[in-house]
Amino acid sequence: MTDNDKQRPNANYKLSRSENAPPENESLNFRYSRERRLENAPLEVQNMYRDNKPGKFGLFASLVADRPRKILFAIIVLLCLLILVLTILGYLDTSYTLAGNKLSIKAIRNESNTINIAIIKTVNNKDAYTGMVEIIVAPRIKKKDEEYGEFPHRIYFTMKDEERYYFTVPFTDNDLVMVLQTDKGNIQIRLQAD
């Protein structure tokens, strides 16, 4: 067999045109018709293709576009309102009020396994208490016959808008009870060391 005898199987077929334009007498046969396909489509699909107007983009419209999104949006709004109401009523606030002063108190365990108490005082009103504050810190009693020690401390409030006080207690227990007492009142709080 020579090279001339070997031919491609489709060598006798004309695979491409030499000129770019198709002949005028040749008509194109389309087998796909969108109109015929849409005749058998559901009504929602037909309406979607009939109303081909692009919608305006809106953040709120996209948040409530369908029922699940509306429910999710309503839940988010309700949770935000609930958190706001609880904060206003003071349920989520970790501060305490003592004689017109707002106190933020934290117990912090440091690397040497001792507990530091941090008190941040801010003045709530013009009649806020100034003067000596007696503090007693003790581990929380877990059993009736259990003995515990008390740690007394004393700080002084002034008329500054904000004051910070720090002291260390000689306890290693994470659960503490703290009493702050002035001439005008007292508070008792429970602290958990972080």
Secondary structure as UniProt FT lines:
FT   TURN            3..5
FT   TURN            9..12
FT   TURN            24..25
FT   HELIX           34..39
FT   HELIX           43..50
FT   HELIX           59..63
FT   HELIX           67..89
FT   STRAND          95..98
FT   TURN            99..100
FT   STRAND          101..109
FT   TURN            111..112
FT   STRAND          115..123
FT   TURN            126..127
FT   STRAND          131..139
FT   TURN            144..145
FT   STRAND          151..157
FT   STRAND          162..169
FT   STRAND          175..181
FT   STRAND          186..192
//
